[in-house]
Amino acid sequence: MSLHTIKLEINGVTQTASVEGNLTLLELLRERIGLTGTKNGCFSGECGACTVMMNGEPVNSCMVLAVEADRARILTVEGLAANGRMDALQEAFIEKTGTQCGFCTPGMLISARALLDRNPDPSEEEIKQALRGHLCRCTGYIRIIQAVKKAAALEGGRAG
């Protein structure tokens, strides 16, 4: 199998990788780069656990080939914290106990971050839409929605 050299920005750091044509972005992030916050829940785009931001939009990294991410900007859950401080979403998820077991949390955080980046004061319905496609087996989503509202309030919106 032939290798393809790709260059991408991951959490603000430019990286170059030689990848097989069938390697997924999820596999590149977890197995080659060591960013294990992104989870493999289903490997079929059904659960949302592998969600990362690619060029500002949430994507299921299990459904994106690494070669498709050439020249892309990728944000993983590891990239949310800055200067030793958690993102407002991370703080709100902890405060509102929206994490439960935590397996689905990284993907939900990324989708919620994408929402707040484009809409700093989302309605509850907009939050639900942003989290559509994320499966959580531990909660009824109420605390997760409350956490996104709290983060919006922490960042200056009114949703809290």
C-alpha positions as CSV (number, residue, x, y, z in Angstrom):
1,M,0.0,0.0,0.0
2,S,1.3,3.4,-0.9
3,L,1.9,6.1,1.7
4,H,0.7,9.7,1.4
5,T,2.4,12.6,3.2
6,I,0.0,14.9,4.8
7,K,0.4,18.1,6.7
8,L,-2.2,19.3,9.2
9,E,-2.6,21.5,12.2
10,I,-3.6,19.7,15.3
11,N,-4.5,21.7,18.4
12,G,-2.4,24.6,17.0
13,V,0.7,22.5,16.2
14,T,1.6,21.7,12.6
15,Q,2.3,18.0,12.0
16,T,3.4,16.0,9.1
17,A,2.5,12.3,8.8
18,S,3.0,9.5,6.3
19,V,-0.3,7.6,6.1
20,E,-1.9,4.8,4.2
21,G,-4.9,5.7,2.1
22,N,-7.3,3.7,4.3
23,L,-6.1,5.1,7.7
24,T,-8.9,7.1,9.4
25,L,-8.3,10.5,11.1
26,L,-9.4,8.7,14.3
27,E,-6.6,6.1,14.0
28,L,-4.1,8.8,13.1
29,L,-5.0,10.9,16.2
30,R,-5.2,8.0,18.7
31,E,-2.6,5.5,17.4
32,R,0.0,7.5,15.7
33,I,-0.1,10.9,17.4
34,G,-1.2,9.6,20.9
35,L,-4.2,11.9,21.4
36,T,-6.4,9.4,23.1
37,G,-9.1,11.7,24.3
38,T,-10.9,11.1,21.0
39,K,-12.8,7.8,21.5
40,N,-13.7,5.0,19.2
41,G,-17.2,4.0,20.2
42,C,-18.6,2.4,17.0
43,F,-16.2,3.0,14.1
44,S,-19.3,3.6,11.9
45,G,-20.2,7.3,12.6
46,E,-23.2,6.4,14.8
47,C,-22.2,7.4,18.4
48,G,-20.3,10.7,18.2
49,A,-17.5,9.7,20.6
50,C,-14.8,10.4,18.0
51,T,-16.0,13.9,17.1
52,V,-13.2,16.4,16.5
53,M,-13.4,19.8,14.8
54,M,-12.0,20.0,11.3
55,N,-11.7,23.5,9.9
56,G,-14.2,24.7,12.5
57,E,-16.8,22.1,11.9
58,P,-17.5,19.0,14.0
59,V,-16.9,15.7,12.2
60,N,-16.9,12.0,13.1
61,S,-13.2,11.3,12.8
62,C,-13.9,7.6,12.3
63,M,-15.6,8.5,9.0
64,V,-12.8,10.8,7.7
65,L,-9.7,9.4,6.0
66,A,-6.5,10.9,7.2
67,V,-5.6,11.9,3.7
68,E,-8.8,14.0,3.6
69,A,-7.5,16.0,6.5
70,D,-4.4,17.2,4.5
71,R,-4.0,20.9,5.2
72,A,-6.9,20.9,7.7
73,R,-7.1,22.5,11.2
74,I,-8.0,19.9,13.7
75,L,-9.2,20.5,17.3
76,T,-9.4,17.6,19.7
77,V,-10.6,17.6,23.3
78,E,-6.9,17.9,24.3
79,G,-6.8,21.3,22.5
80,L,-9.7,22.8,24.5
81,A,-7.6,23.8,27.5
82,A,-5.3,26.7,27.1
83,N,-2.5,28.0,29.3
84,G,-3.1,25.4,31.9
85,R,-6.8,26.4,32.2
86,M,-9.8,24.3,31.2
87,D,-12.3,25.6,28.7
88,A,-15.5,27.0,30.1
89,L,-17.3,23.9,28.7
90,Q,-15.0,21.5,30.6
91,E,-15.6,23.5,33.8
92,A,-19.3,23.5,33.3
93,F,-19.5,19.8,32.5
94,I,-17.7,19.1,35.8
95,E,-19.9,21.6,37.8
96,K,-23.1,20.2,36.4
97,T,-22.0,16.6,36.5
98,G,-22.5,16.2,32.8
99,T,-19.6,13.8,32.4
100,Q,-20.9,10.6,34.1
101,C,-18.5,7.8,32.8
102,G,-16.8,10.3,30.5
103,F,-16.6,8.1,27.4
104,C,-18.9,10.3,25.2
105,T,-17.8,13.5,26.8
106,P,-14.9,14.5,24.5
107,G,-17.1,14.3,21.4
108,M,-19.9,16.2,23.1
109,L,-17.4,18.9,24.3
110,I,-16.2,19.4,20.7
111,S,-19.7,19.6,19.3
112,A,-20.7,22.0,22.0
113,R,-17.6,24.1,21.4
114,A,-18.5,24.4,17.7
115,L,-22.0,25.5,18.7
116,L,-20.8,28.2,21.1
117,D,-18.2,29.4,18.6
118,R,-20.9,30.1,16.0
119,N,-23.7,31.0,18.5
120,P,-22.6,32.3,22.0
121,D,-26.2,32.3,23.3
122,P,-27.9,29.1,22.0
123,S,-31.4,28.1,22.9
124,E,-32.1,24.7,24.5
125,E,-33.3,23.4,21.1
126,E,-30.1,24.6,19.4
127,I,-28.1,22.8,22.0
128,K,-30.1,19.6,21.4
129,Q,-29.5,19.9,17.7
130,A,-25.8,20.4,18.1
131,L,-25.6,17.3,20.3
132,R,-27.7,15.2,18.0
133,G,-25.8,12.1,17.0
134,H,-24.0,11.7,20.3
135,L,-25.0,8.7,22.3
136,C,-24.6,8.7,26.0
137,R,-25.6,5.6,27.9
138,C,-25.2,7.1,31.3
139,T,-27.4,10.2,31.4
140,G,-30.7,11.6,30.2
141,Y,-28.8,14.5,28.6
142,I,-30.3,17.0,31.0
143,R,-27.1,17.7,32.8
144,I,-25.2,17.9,29.6
145,I,-27.6,20.5,28.2
146,Q,-27.4,22.4,31.5
147,A,-23.6,22.3,31.2
148,V,-23.7,23.9,27.7
149,K,-26.0,26.6,29.0
150,K,-23.7,27.2,31.9
151,A,-20.7,27.5,29.6
152,A,-22.5,30.0,27.4
153,A,-23.2,32.1,30.5
154,L,-19.6,31.9,31.7
155,E,-18.5,33.1,28.2
156,G,-20.9,36.0,28.3
157,G,-24.1,34.6,26.8
158,R,-27.4,34.5,28.7
159,A,-28.1,30.7,28.4
160,G,-26.9,29.9,31.9
